[in-house]
Amino acid sequence: MTSEATRVSIRILEKEYHVACPPEERRALIDSAELLNSRMREIRDSGKVVGLDRIAVMAALNITNELLRNKGRDDSLETDVTDRLRSLRERVESALANGQQLEL
């Protein structure tokens, strides 16, 4: 069921933006804006990057880099869990086939 979009005001580097989003995504949008604002402030306050567009691009690159690193960790964890489950399943199937007691 699709709900009607609501208008949300967010503030990033002292500039206000109005964004439409579904009501159930309002909190996530606000949290995202707060994170982006925080990262952009850090970059601006470092004094190494000048200009709103450059600050925004650097913040986007940093956040994207973190996202991809975390995704890589999640993929690795998923592979480890899948391998462990496969091994356990094979042991259970083998024990059942042989009518043995299984020790985990």
N, C-alpha and C positions, 0 to 999 in steps of 0.2 A: 504494500500500500504506500503510495507516494503522498507525502504531505507537502503543503504549500510552503515555499521558501519564505524565510523571515529575513529582515534586514538587520545586520549586525554592524555596529561601529567598532572599529579597532584602531589603535593608535601605535604607529611605528615611527620612531625618531621624531617625535613631536608633530607628526603629520597624521591626520585622521583619514581613514578609509572606510567606506561603506560597502559591505559585502553581503550578498544574498546567499543563504544556505538553508537547508532543511532544519527545522527546529531541533531534531535529535542530534545534529552535528554542530550545534552552536558552541557547546563547551569545548569540543575538539578544535574548532576554529579559533576560539579565544586563546586556548592553550598554545596553539601553533603560533599565533601572532605574538604572544608573550615571549616564546622562545626565540622567534625571529628578531624581535625588538632587542632582546638581551644580547644576542650574538652580534647584531649590527652595532649596538652601543659599544661592545667590547672592541670591535674592529675600528670604529670611529675614534674611540678614546685612546687607542694605541698610537694614533697619529701617523701610522704608516700608509694608510689609504685615505685618499681625499675624493669626495664626490659621492653623492647618494647612490648613483647607479653602480659605481665600483664597489662601494661598501655592500650593496645588496648582492652583487655577483659573488663577492668573496664569502659572504655569509651563506649563500646558496651552495657554493662549492664545498664549504666546510661541513654543512649539514648533510649534503649528499654523500660526501666521503664517509662520514660517520654511519649513515644509513647503509651504505654498501658494505662497510666493514662488519657491521652487526648482522647484515644478511648473510655474509660469508660464514660468520660464527654460527648462525642459526642453521644454515645448510650443513655445516660440519656436524653439529649436534644431532640434527635429524638423521644424517647418515650413520652416526654412531648408534643411535637408538634403534634404527632400522636393522643394522647388523646384529645388535644384541638380541632384538626380538626374533630375528630369523634363527639365530643360534639356539635360543630357548625353545622355539617352536620345533626345530629339528630334534632337540634332545627329548622333548615331550613325545613327539611322534615316534621316535625310536624306542623310547621306554614303553609306550603303549603297544607298539608292534611286538615287542619282546616280552610283554607282560611283567615288566620289572618295576620295582619301587624307584621313584626318581628323587634324588637329593638335589635341591637347589642351593 
